Amino acid sequence: MKLREIVQRISEEKPDILGRVPQGKALTIVREVLGELKKEIEATEEGKIVIPGVGTFVISSIEKKGKKIKRIVFRSAKKKE
């Protein structure tokens, strides 16, 4: 999914969230938020990153073919009913 598609979907499904924010500015905001998440994941060797309402990234190190690699598993948050 492309970032423009995410912004477009938000503006169509929940227009009040973005209000009068121009699409370019909204795209920049989404890009920055995801960039910060990426930095946090890269900086975490082992553990969990919990984002309320979104889910949890579980980060662990495993050995595969003699090399230590980082495993990242995402578990989406349960929907409130």
C-alpha positions in Angstrom: 0.0 0.0 0.0 1.4 3.4 -0.9 1.3 6.3 1.5 -0.8 8.4 -0.9 -3.4 5.6 -0.8 -3.4 5.7 3.0 -4.0 9.5 3.0 -6.7 9.2 0.3 -8.5 6.5 2.3 -8.4 8.5 5.5 -9.7 11.6 3.7 -12.6 9.6 2.1 -13.6 7.4 5.1 -13.0 9.9 7.9 -12.9 13.4 6.4 -13.2 15.1 9.8 -9.8 13.8 10.8 -7.8 15.7 8.2 -10.2 18.6 7.9 -8.6 21.3 5.7 -5.1 19.8 5.9 -3.8 19.7 2.3 -3.1 16.3 1.0 0.7 17.0 0.7 0.9 18.0 4.3 -1.1 15.0 5.4 1.3 12.8 3.3 4.3 14.4 5.1 2.7 13.7 8.5 2.0 10.0 7.7 5.6 9.7 6.3 7.1 11.2 9.5 5.0 9.0 11.8 6.0 5.9 10.0 9.6 7.0 9.9 9.7 7.4 13.6 8.2 4.0 14.0 10.9 2.6 11.8 13.6 4.3 13.9 12.1 2.8 17.1 12.0 -0.7 15.6 15.6 -0.4 14.3 16.8 0.8 17.8 15.1 -2.0 19.7 17.2 -5.2 19.9 14.6 -7.2 21.9 11.2 -6.4 23.3 7.9 -4.9 22.4 6.7 -1.7 20.9 3.1 -1.1 21.8 1.0 1.4 19.9 -2.4 1.7 21.5 -5.2 1.2 19.0 -2.8 -0.1 16.4 -1.0 -3.1 17.8 2.3 -4.5 19.1 5.6 -5.1 17.3 7.4 -7.9 19.0 11.2 -7.8 18.3 13.5 -10.7 19.0 16.8 -12.0 17.8 17.0 -15.5 16.3 19.8 -17.5 14.7 19.3 -18.7 11.1 21.9 -20.5 9.1 24.5 -19.5 11.6 23.7 -15.8 11.5 21.9 -13.7 14.1 19.0 -11.9 12.6 16.3 -9.7 13.9 12.7 -11.0 13.8 9.8 -8.5 13.9 6.3 -9.8 14.4 3.3 -7.4 14.3 0.1 -8.3 16.2 -2.8 -6.0 15.4 -4.8 -4.6 18.3 -8.2 -6.2 18.9 -11.1 -4.2 17.7 -13.3 -2.6 20.4 -16.9 -3.8 20.1 
